[in-house]
């Protein structure tokens, strides 16, 4: 396997994990909103490196998936750097969220 293929496979695996975690987190967020315990407007601040702004994880996961597709076509370094930073941020925030809201 080439280095690019290895990077691509690792990105896909990480995004798959993030997707699964985000579905669970978004369901928890929905429950918290129904209890009036989650009134924030966005998960990430505007300067966090995401173009979208949302109070659920799914739009951020979609942006990462879109960036992956773009990188797969163009394989440019700036897109890869952005993608890796976004993945790291999602893992961090999802991990913190899971820790604070695990049942």
C-alpha positions in Angstrom: 0.0 0.0 0.0 1.3 3.5 -0.8 1.7 6.2 1.8 -1.3 8.0 0.3 -3.4 4.9 0.4 -2.4 4.4 4.1 -3.3 8.0 5.0 -6.6 7.7 3.1 -7.5 4.4 5.0 -6.6 6.0 8.3 -8.8 9.0 7.6 -11.7 6.9 6.6 -11.4 4.8 9.8 -11.2 7.8 12.0 -14.2 9.5 10.3 -16.2 6.3 10.7 -15.5 6.2 14.4 -16.4 9.9 14.7 -19.6 9.3 12.8 -20.7 6.6 15.3 -19.7 8.6 18.3 -21.5 11.7 16.9 -24.8 9.8 16.4 -24.8 8.8 20.0 -23.8 12.3 21.2 -26.4 14.0 19.1 -29.1 11.7 20.6 -27.8 12.6 24.1 -27.9 16.3 23.1 -31.5 15.9 22.0 -32.4 14.5 25.3 -30.6 17.3 27.1 -32.4 19.9 25.0 -35.8 18.3 25.9 -34.8 18.7 29.6 -33.7 22.3 28.9 -30.1 21.5 29.7 -28.4 22.2 26.3 -29.1 25.7 25.2 -25.9 26.5 23.3 -25.8 27.6 19.7 -22.7 25.9 18.4 -20.4 23.0 19.5 -17.3 24.8 18.2 -16.3 28.4 18.4 -16.1 30.3 15.1 -12.3 30.2 15.1 -12.1 26.4 15.6 -11.4 25.7 11.9 -14.9 24.6 10.7 -16.9 26.5 8.1 -20.2 25.3 9.6 -21.7 26.3 12.9 -24.2 23.9 14.5 -25.5 22.8 17.9 -25.2 19.1 16.9 -22.2 17.1 15.7 -23.6 15.9 12.4 -22.9 19.1 10.3 -19.3 19.0 11.5 -19.0 15.3 10.6 -20.5 16.2 7.1 -17.9 18.9 6.7 -15.1 16.5 7.5 -16.5 14.0 5.1 -16.7 16.6 2.4 -13.1 17.6 3.1 -12.1 14.0 2.8 -13.7 13.7 -0.6 -12.0 16.9 -1.7 -8.6 15.7 -0.5 -9.1 12.3 -2.2 -9.5 14.2 -5.5 -6.8 16.8 -5.1 -4.4 15.4 -2.4 -3.2 18.8 -1.4 -1.3 19.4 1.8 -3.5 22.3 3.2 -6.7 20.2 2.9 -5.0 17.3 4.6 -3.8 19.5 7.5 -7.3 21.0 7.9 -8.8 17.6 7.8 -6.5 16.1 10.4 -7.1 19.1 12.7 -10.8 18.8 12.4 -10.7 15.1 13.2 -8.5 15.8 16.2 -11.0 18.4 17.5 -14.0 16.2 17.0 -12.3 13.3 18.8 -11.4 15.6 21.7 -14.8 17.2 22.1 -16.7 13.9 21.6 -14.4 12.2 24.1 -15.1 15.0 26.7 -18.8 14.9 26.0 -18.9 11.1 26.4 -17.0 11.4 29.7 -19.3 14.0 31.1 -22.5 12.4 29.9 -21.9 8.6 30.1 -24.7 6.7 31.6 
